[in-house]
Amino acid sequence: MARPHIEPFVDRDADYKKMTLPGFGTGMHYKMLSFDTDTGACTMNVRFDSGYKRSPGFSHSEIEMFVLKGSLKFGKQTYIEGHYFVIPPGVFMPALSASKGAEVLLMYNGSEPSHTESDADHDGADRSRLAEVNSYSGMPWITPNIHPGTNTGCLMKILKFDERTHALSFLFVMAPEFWQDNISYHDCAEEVYHIWGTTWMMQFGYLPTGGYFWRPPYINHGAFHCKRGAIAFGRTDSELHNHFHFNPWSNVKENEERAVSRLQHRNPEVYKWALGHNHNHPDPADFEYPDDHSH
């Protein structure tokens, strides 16, 4: 998920464009939120006009979709606000329709948007990975099982979890007057879209309803505040680990070195095997412990 840093962005400030790629029919419009120029992978806010129809078929990319407003159908089954899908590449889906219109987050994870008309799965498609759930009513909120964790007042629902990479797709809420006074960065890329509500962050200011960011690894963010509450959709491309600190001036390179230094001290054998290679390299720097050169 290598994309440039986009933060902050508010999709209300952008106009919809007509989708003109083959296979998508007429009546589909999009706002491009982020785009990988190497692979074509992207995240879009998509509006389907009333009466929109698309033929049955599959994409060559994994798709994630979240219904923001309205309702749509795959075949005869209706899906409403809050419904989430993950559709593996090559997996056939029935005809898509939106009789009264709909607005969705639409994510193509492996390549550019595509739709091939078909009445069957592509050879080799893994239908066992197809999943859908009404995230609003079909699952409970949980306290994040992430350590170090956020302050009390932030809850999440895990929609997708990759057992190999620990990448996540999730809903999260911040309670009114949620706050956290430290700074964080992660070893993963992080993506968030505000479904409703406004949050504030020291580096990037206010992010309202329709606000979005794509944040690459090791970029400082925080302190945080949310006055009236918020609900948002988020994703990461690997494990979400909070590297908390209180140094607002550290840069990406310093944060990278600190993360490696923390790995060296927390998992020294992993560090020696993966990074040290038994060579006499200087220790990675940790700006919190500038005089520590122990192995």
Backbone hydrogen bonds in HBPLUS format (Angstrom, degrees):
<---DONOR---> <-ACCEPTOR-->    atom                        ^
c    i                          cat <-CA-CA->   ^        H-A-AA   ^      H-
h    n   atom  resd res      DA  || num        DHA   H-A  angle D-A-AA Bond
n    s   type  num  typ     dist DA aas  dist angle  dist       angle   num
A0006-ILE N   A0214-TRP O   2.91 MM 208  5.04 164.7  1.93 146.0 151.2     1
A0214-TRP N   A0006-ILE O   2.87 MM 208  5.04 153.2  1.94 139.8 148.7     2
A0009-PHE N   A0212-TYR O   3.06 MM 203  5.16 140.6  2.22 155.5 160.6     3
A0212-TYR N   A0009-PHE O   2.64 MM 203  5.16 146.0  1.75 162.6 167.2     4
A0013-ASP N   A0010-VAL O   3.02 MM   3  5.78 161.9  2.05 121.4 127.0     5
A0011-ASP N   A0210-GLY O   2.92 MM 199  5.40 164.3  1.95 146.3 141.3     6
A0014-ALA N   A0011-ASP O   3.11 MM   3  5.33 166.3  2.13 110.1 114.3     7
A0017-LYS N   A0030-TYR O   2.85 MM  13  5.30 155.5  1.91 141.0 148.1     8
A0030-TYR N   A0017-LYS O   2.79 MM  13  5.30 154.6  1.85 147.5 155.1     9
A0019-MET N   A0028-MET O   2.87 MM   9  5.56 168.4  1.89 153.0 149.1    10
A0049-ASP N   A0027-GLY O   2.86 MM  22  5.09 171.5  1.86 157.0 159.6    11
A0029-HIS N   A0047-ARG O   2.94 MM  18  5.15 158.2  1.99 149.6 156.2    12
A0047-ARG N   A0029-HIS O   2.82 MM  18  5.15 158.3  1.87 140.2 147.7    13
A0031-LYS N   A0045-ASN O   2.77 MM  14  5.09 140.8  1.93 145.4 157.5    14
A0045-ASN N   A0031-LYS O   2.97 MM  14  5.09 159.8  2.01 146.6 151.5    15
A0033-LEU N   A0043-THR O   2.88 MM  10  5.51 155.9  1.94 152.4 158.1    16
A0034-SER N   A0043-THR O   3.36 MM   9  5.41 152.4  2.45 140.8 141.8    17
A0043-THR N   A0034-SER O   3.06 MM   9  5.41 155.8  2.12 145.3 146.8    18
A0036-ASP N   A0041-ALA O   2.81 MM   5  5.24 164.9  1.84 166.9 166.4    19
A0040-GLY N   A0036-ASP O   2.75 MM   4  5.17 152.3  1.83 150.4 158.4    20
A0042-CYS N   A0108-TYR O   2.96 MM  66  5.40 143.4  2.10 138.7 150.3    21
A0108-TYR N   A0042-CYS O   2.98 MM  66  5.40 151.8  2.06 150.1 159.0    22
A0044-MET N   A0106-LEU O   2.87 MM  62  5.22 157.4  1.92 147.4 155.1    23
A0106-LEU N   A0044-MET O   2.87 MM  62  5.22 167.1  1.89 153.7 157.7    24
A0046-VAL N   A0104-VAL O   2.80 MM  58  5.26 174.2  1.81 164.6 166.4    25
A0104-VAL N   A0046-VAL O   2.84 MM  58  5.26 159.9  1.88 151.8 158.7    26
A0048-PHE N   A0102-ALA O   2.81 MM  54  5.19 167.4  1.83 154.3 158.8    27
A0102-ALA N   A0048-PHE O   3.09 MM  54  5.19 150.3  2.18 137.1 142.4    28
A0052-TYR N   A0049-ASP O   3.02 MM   3  5.47 146.7  2.14 142.5 138.7    29
A0051-GLY N   A0098-ALA O   2.87 MM  47  5.63 137.4  2.06 131.9 140.7    30
A0098-ALA N   A0052-TYR O   2.97 MM  46  5.19 149.4  2.07 142.1 144.0    31
A0054-ARG N   A0096-LEU O   2.75 MM  42  5.04 144.2  1.88 155.8 157.9    32
A0096-LEU N   A0054-ARG O   3.02 MM  42  5.04 140.1  2.19 131.7 142.5    33
A0118-SER N   A0056-PRO O   3.14 MM  62  5.87 154.7  2.20 111.3 118.7    34
A0057-GLY N   A0093-MET O   3.08 MM  36  5.57 160.0  2.12 154.6 160.8    35
A0093-MET N   A0057-GLY O   2.83 MM  36  5.57 153.7  1.90 148.9 154.6    36
A0058-PHE N   A0116-THR O   2.98 MM  58  5.39 150.7  2.07 143.2 148.7    37
A0116-THR N   A0058-PHE O   2.77 MM  58  5.39 171.6  1.78 163.9 166.3    38
A0090-GLY N   A0059-SER O   2.73 MM  31  5.59 164.4  1.75 176.8 176.1    39
A0109-ASN N   A0062-GLU O   2.92 MM  47  5.41 164.8  1.94 153.5 157.9    40
A0063-ILE N   A0087-ILE O   2.89 MM  24  5.04 164.7  1.92 146.1 151.3    41
A0087-ILE N   A0063-ILE O   2.77 MM  24  5.04 163.6  1.80 150.4 156.2    42
A0064-GLU N   A0107-MET O   2.91 MM  43  5.01 154.6  1.97 141.6 149.0    43
A0107-MET N   A0064-GLU O   2.80 MM  43  5.01 164.8  1.82 164.2 163.3    44
A0065-MET N   A0085-PHE O   3.04 MM  20  5.13 156.7  2.10 136.0 139.8    45
A0085-PHE N   A0065-MET O   2.83 MM  20  5.13 152.6  1.90 151.6 157.4    46
A0066-PHE N   A0105-LEU O   2.96 MM  39  5.06 154.0  2.03 141.9 148.5    47
A0105-LEU N   A0066-PHE O   2.81 MM  39  5.06 158.9  1.85 149.9 156.0    48
A0067-VAL N   A0083-HIS O   2.91 MM  16  5.38 161.6  1.94 154.4 160.5    49
A0082-GLY N   A0067-VAL O   2.86 MM  15  5.34 176.4  1.86 149.5 148.2    50
A0068-LEU N   A0103-GLU O   2.76 MM  35  5.40 145.6  1.88 141.7 151.8    51
A0069-LYS N   A0103-GLU O   3.07 MM  34  4.97 159.0  2.12 137.1 139.1    52
A0103-GLU N   A0069-LYS O   2.98 MM  34  4.97 160.7  2.01 133.9 134.2    53
A0072-LEU N   A0079-TYR O   2.99 MM   7  5.45 154.8  2.05 150.7 158.7    54
A0079-TYR N   A0072-LEU O   2.77 MM   7  5.45 160.0  1.80 168.7 173.6    55
A0073-LYS N   A0097-SER O   2.78 MM  24  5.19 158.3  1.82 155.6 159.4    56
A0097-SER N   A0073-LYS O   2.97 MM  24  5.19 151.4  2.05 143.6 149.5    57
A0074-PHE N   A0077-GLN O   3.16 MM   3  5.59 147.8  2.27 154.3 160.2    58
A0077-GLN N   A0074-PHE O   3.24 MM   3  5.59 153.3  2.32 134.8 130.5    59
A0075-GLY N   A0095-ALA O   2.78 MM  20  5.21 166.8  1.80 154.0 155.2    60
A0083-HIS N   A0080-ILE O   3.08 MM   3  5.91 150.2  2.17 148.3 149.8    61
A0135-SER N   A0082-GLY O   2.90 MM  53  5.39 142.5  2.04 142.6 138.5    62
A0084-TYR N   A0133-VAL O   2.84 MM  49  5.46 164.7  1.86 156.8 161.0    63
A0133-VAL N   A0084-TYR O   2.98 MM  49  5.46 149.6  2.08 147.3 156.0    64
A0086-VAL N   A0131-ALA O   2.94 MM  45  5.40 152.8  2.01 156.3 155.3    65
A0131-ALA N   A0086-VAL O   3.14 MM  45  5.40 162.9  2.17 151.4 155.6    66
A0091-VAL N   A0088-PRO O   3.27 MM   3  5.75 162.6  2.30 135.3 134.7    67
A0122-HIS N   A0090-GLY O   2.80 MM  32  4.74 168.8  1.81 146.5 150.4    68
A0101-GLY N   A0098-ALA O   3.23 MM   3  4.88 158.2  2.28  96.8 103.3    69
A0125-ALA N   A0122-HIS O   3.05 MM   3  5.56 162.0  2.09 140.4 139.2    70
A0129-ARG N   A0126-ASP O   3.25 MM   3  6.04 167.9  2.27 119.9 123.2    71
A0130-LEU N   A0127-ARG O   3.03 MM   3  5.38 166.4  2.05 114.5 118.9    72
A0138-GLY N   A0134-ASN O   2.69 MM   4  5.00 144.6  1.82 151.5 159.8    73
A0142-ILE N   A0156-MET O   2.93 MM  14  5.50 156.2  1.99 149.5 157.3    74
A0156-MET N   A0142-ILE O   2.97 MM  14  5.50 164.4  2.00 154.4 159.3    75
A0175-ALA N   A0153-GLY O   2.84 MM  22  5.12 157.8  1.89 153.3 159.7    76
A0155-LEU N   A0173-VAL O   3.11 MM  18  5.40 149.5  2.21 141.3 150.5    77
A0173-VAL N   A0155-LEU O   2.93 MM  18  5.40 154.0  1.99 143.2 149.7    78
A0157-LYS N   A0171-LEU O   2.87 MM  14  5.06 149.7  1.97 138.5 141.9    79
A0171-LEU N   A0157-LYS O   2.92 MM  14  5.06 154.9  1.99 144.6 151.4    80
A0159-LEU N   A0169-SER O   2.79 MM  10  5.38 150.1  1.88 140.9 148.7    81
A0160-LYS N   A0169-SER O   3.13 MM   9  4.90 152.1  2.21 138.1 134.5    82
A0169-SER N   A0160-LYS O   3.02 MM   9  4.90 144.2  2.15 138.1 136.9    83
A0162-ASP N   A0167-ALA O   3.03 MM   5  5.20 160.0  2.07 148.8 153.3    84
A0166-HIS N   A0162-ASP O   2.64 MM   4  4.83 144.1  1.76 145.2 153.6    85
A0236-THR N   A0168-LEU O   2.88 MM  68  5.24 149.3  1.98 147.9 150.2    86
A0170-PHE N   A0234-GLY O   2.87 MM  64  5.29 161.5  1.90 151.5 152.7    87
A0234-GLY N   A0170-PHE O   2.76 MM  64  5.29 169.0  1.77 165.5 166.7    88
A0172-PHE N   A0232-ALA O   2.92 MM  60  5.50 154.2  1.99 153.3 157.0    89
A0232-ALA N   A0172-PHE O   2.92 MM  60  5.50 158.3  1.96 160.8 167.3    90
A0174-MET N   A0230-ALA O   2.96 MM  56  5.28 154.8  2.02 143.2 149.1    91
A0230-ALA N   A0174-MET O   3.08 MM  56  5.28 143.7  2.22 142.2 146.6    92
A0178-PHE N   A0175-ALA O   2.97 MM   3  5.41 133.8  2.19 146.0 139.1    93
A0177-GLU N   A0226-CYS O   2.70 MM  49  5.32 124.1  2.01 139.7 156.8    94
A0177-GLU N   A0227-LYS O   3.07 MM  50  4.43 128.6  2.34  93.8 108.6    95
A0226-CYS N   A0178-PHE O   2.87 MM  48  5.19 145.9  1.99 156.1 154.4    96
A0180-GLN N   A0224-PHE O   3.12 MM  44  5.13 156.2  2.17 133.1 131.1    97
A0224-PHE N   A0180-GLN O   2.83 MM  44  5.13 162.1  1.86 152.2 158.4    98
A0183-ILE N   A0245-HIS O   2.87 MM  62  5.28 167.5  1.89 167.3 165.1    99
A0245-HIS N   A0183-ILE O   2.85 MM  62  5.28 142.5  1.99 145.3 151.7   100
A0184-SER N   A0221-HIS O   2.84 MM  37  5.47 163.7  1.87 150.2 155.4   101
A0221-HIS N   A0184-SER O   2.94 MM  37  5.47 138.9  2.11 152.1 163.7   102
A0243-HIS N   A0185-TYR O   3.01 MM  58  5.36 164.4  2.04 166.5 167.7   103
A0218-TYR N   A0186-HIS O   2.92 MM  32  5.43 157.7  1.97 155.3 162.8   104
A0190-GLU N   A0215-ARG O   2.84 MM  25  5.16 161.0  1.88 147.0 153.3   105
A0215-ARG N   A0190-GLU O   2.76 MM  25  5.16 179.0  1.76 165.9 166.0   106
A0191-GLU N   A0235-ARG O   2.88 MM  44  5.10 157.6  1.94 155.1 155.7   107
A0235-ARG N   A0191-GLU O   2.84 MM  44  5.10 146.0  1.95 144.1 148.9   108
A0192-VAL N   A0213-PHE O   3.08 MM  21  5.55 157.4  2.13 150.3 155.8   109
A0213-PHE N   A0192-VAL O   3.02 MM  21  5.55 147.7  2.13 151.8 157.0   110
A0193-TYR N   A0233-PHE O   2.84 MM  40  5.29 153.4  1.91 154.6 162.6   111
A0233-PHE N   A0193-TYR O   2.93 MM  40  5.29 158.5  1.98 154.6 158.4   112
A0194-HIS N   A0211-GLY O   2.80 MM  17  5.16 166.0  1.82 154.9 158.6   113
A0210-GLY N   A0194-HIS O   2.92 MM  16  5.22 167.5  1.94 144.0 146.0   114
A0195-ILE N   A0231-ILE O   3.00 MM  36  5.74 135.1  2.21 134.4 147.5   115
A0196-TRP N   A0231-ILE O   3.19 MM  35  5.43 161.7  2.22 152.5 151.5   116
A0231-ILE N   A0196-TRP O   2.88 MM  35  5.43 160.2  1.92 153.7 157.3   117
A0199-THR N   A0207-LEU O   3.02 MM   8  5.34 154.4  2.08 138.5 143.5   118
A0207-LEU N   A0199-THR O   2.79 MM   8  5.34 155.0  1.86 155.6 160.7   119
A0200-TRP N   A0225-HIS O   2.77 MM  25  5.15 152.5  1.84 164.4 168.2   120
A0225-HIS N   A0200-TRP O   3.00 MM  25  5.15 142.1  2.15 146.2 146.1   121
A0201-MET N   A0205-GLY O   2.95 MM   4  5.07 149.7  2.04 124.8 133.9   122
A0205-GLY N   A0201-MET O   2.78 MM   4  5.07 140.4  1.93 159.0 153.8   123
A0202-MET N   A0223-ALA O   3.07 MM  21  5.41 154.2  2.14 149.5 154.5   124
A0211-GLY N   A0208-PRO O   2.75 MM   3  5.19 141.5  1.90 143.4 143.1   125
A0250-SER N   A0247-ASN O   3.43 MM   3  5.94 172.0  2.44 116.3 118.5   126
A0255-ASN N   A0251-ASN O   2.89 MM   4  6.14 155.9  1.95 154.1 161.9   127
A0256-GLU N   A0252-VAL O   2.83 MM   4  6.08 153.0  1.90 151.1 158.6   128
A0257-GLU N   A0253-LYS O   2.99 MM   4  6.26 166.8  2.01 152.8 155.5   129
A0258-ARG N   A0254-GLU O   2.92 MM   4  6.11 155.0  1.99 144.3 151.7   130
A0259-ALA N   A0255-ASN O   2.97 MM   4  6.16 154.3  2.04 144.3 150.8   131
A0260-VAL N   A0256-GLU O   3.02 MM   4  6.39 154.8  2.09 151.5 158.2   132
A0261-SER N   A0257-GLU O   2.84 MM   4  6.07 157.0  1.89 149.1 156.2   133
A0262-ARG N   A0258-ARG O   2.87 MM   4  6.10 153.0  1.94 148.0 155.1   134
A0263-LEU N   A0259-ALA O   3.02 MM   4  6.31 148.8  2.12 139.7 148.1   135
A0264-GLN N   A0260-VAL O   2.85 MM   4  6.15 155.4  1.91 149.3 156.4   136
A0265-HIS N   A0261-SER O   3.09 MM   4  6.39 149.3  2.18 146.6 153.4   137
A0266-ARG N   A0262-ARG O   2.82 MM   4  5.86 150.1  1.91 146.1 155.3   138
A0267-ASN N   A0263-LEU O   2.76 MM   4  5.42 163.9  1.79 146.4 151.5   139
A0271-TYR N   A0267-ASN O   2.96 MM   4  6.22 163.5  1.99 158.9 164.4   140
A0272-LYS N   A0268-PRO O   2.90 MM   4  6.08 164.2  1.92 149.3 153.1   141
A0273-TRP N   A0269-GLU O   3.01 MM   4  6.15 157.3  2.06 143.9 150.0   142
A0274-ALA N   A0270-VAL O   2.84 MM   4  5.89 169.5  1.85 156.5 159.9   143
A0275-LEU N   A0271-TYR O   2.75 MM   4  5.29 157.9  1.79 144.9 152.6   144
A0276-GLY N   A0271-TYR O   2.89 MM   5  6.09 157.9  1.93 143.3 147.0   145
A0277-HIS N   A0272-LYS O   2.95 MM   5  5.89 141.2  2.11 152.1 154.8   146
A0279-HIS N   A0276-GLY O   2.95 MM   3  5.90 175.6  1.95 132.4 133.7   147
A0289-TYR N   A0286-ASP O   2.83 MM   3  5.40 146.3  1.95 117.5 127.5   148
A0292-ASP N   A0289-TYR O   3.17 MM   3  5.48 169.1  2.19 116.7 119.7   149
